[in-house]
């Protein structure tokens, strides 16, 4: 298992080739977005958010929003370190927190921004019309998780079988 500083260094170095590869595939502006998402995913949305880690400390005074996640998700499990599943759970939790804050703020008197019921359809329509940025962000986030898992020495969570059962020869 790599140390936190090794994860950070690899993330900052790895975001460059990730951005370049995505740039060739998706276009340069989306390549930059992929590189930024890769860095953000490795430094702030790390699979190690369920422990007292550098990623958790980077959230500073907002670190408390990850307490329920840390309480419910066991470290190095399928739900924290699982490919796609871990990233999906962290993004779902972040979206839940943002939506709760948005609902809370929209209830304040004098709120002049769109409420979630007004703003969400606009955001979803924009994403449907322009899926590239969403793809670039998800690609960057997920590839940073794979780098994290490889640096930990094993890209498979502990619950997954290490060897497939051998068949008996007849």
PEKA-V792429 format. One record per pair of residues at least 12 apart in sequence whose C-alpha atoms are under 10 Angstrom apart, sorted by the first residue. I is the first residue (numbers start at 1). J is the second residue. Records with the same first field share a line. If there is no record, write none. Layout:
BEGIN
I->J, J
END
This chain:
BEGIN
1->148, 149, 150, 151, 152, 153, 154
2->148, 149, 150, 151, 152, 153
3->53, 54, 151, 152
4->43, 48, 53, 54, 55, 148
5->54
6->148, 151
7->42, 43, 46, 54, 144, 147, 148, 149, 151, 152
8->39, 42, 43, 46, 54, 55, 148
9->42, 43
10->39, 42, 144, 147, 148, 151
11->35, 38, 39, 40, 41, 42, 43, 143, 144, 145, 147, 148
12->35, 36, 38, 39, 40, 42, 43, 144
13->39
14->35, 38, 39, 42, 143, 144, 147
15->31, 32, 34, 35, 36, 37, 38, 39, 40, 41, 42, 140, 143, 144
16->31, 32, 34, 35, 36, 38, 39
17->31, 35
18->31, 32, 34, 35, 36, 37, 38, 39, 139, 140, 143, 144
19->31, 32, 33, 34, 35, 36, 37, 38, 136, 139, 140
20->32, 34, 35
21->34, 35
22->34, 35, 136, 139, 140
23->35, 136
26->132, 133, 135, 136
27->132, 136
29->132, 133, 136
30->132, 133, 134, 135, 136, 137
31->133, 136, 137, 139, 140
32->136, 137, 140
33->132, 133, 134, 135, 136, 137, 138, 139, 140
34->133, 134, 135, 136, 137, 138, 139, 140, 141, 143
35->136, 137, 139, 140, 141, 143, 144
36->136, 137, 140, 141
37->136, 137, 138, 139, 140, 141, 142, 143, 144
38->136, 137, 138, 139, 140, 141, 142, 143, 144, 145, 147
39->140, 141, 143, 144
40->55, 137, 140, 141, 144
41->55, 87, 137, 138, 140, 141, 142, 143, 144, 145, 148
42->55, 140, 141, 142, 143, 144, 145, 146, 147, 148
43->55, 56, 58, 59, 144
44->56, 57, 58, 59
45->58, 59, 86, 87, 90, 91, 94, 141, 144, 145
46->80, 81, 86, 87, 90, 141, 144, 145, 148
47->75, 76, 77, 79, 80, 81, 82, 83, 86, 87, 90, 144, 145, 146, 148, 149
48->70, 75, 76, 80, 81, 148
49->63, 66, 67, 69, 70, 73, 75, 80, 90
50->66, 67, 68, 69, 70, 71, 72, 73, 74, 75, 76, 80, 81
51->66, 67, 69, 70, 71, 73, 74, 75, 76
52->70
56->70
65->93, 94, 97
66->90, 93, 94, 97
68->93
69->89, 90, 93, 94
73->86, 89
75->157, 158
76->149, 152, 156, 157, 158, 159
77->156, 157, 158, 159, 160
78->156, 157, 158, 159, 160
79->157, 159
80->157
81->145, 146, 148, 149, 155, 156, 157, 158
82->145, 146, 149, 155, 156, 157, 158, 159, 160
83->142, 143, 145, 146, 149, 155, 156, 157
84->138, 141, 142, 143, 145, 146
85->142
86->142, 145
87->138, 141, 142, 144, 145
88->138, 141, 142
91->138, 141
99->116, 120
100->116
102->114, 115, 116
103->115, 116, 117
END
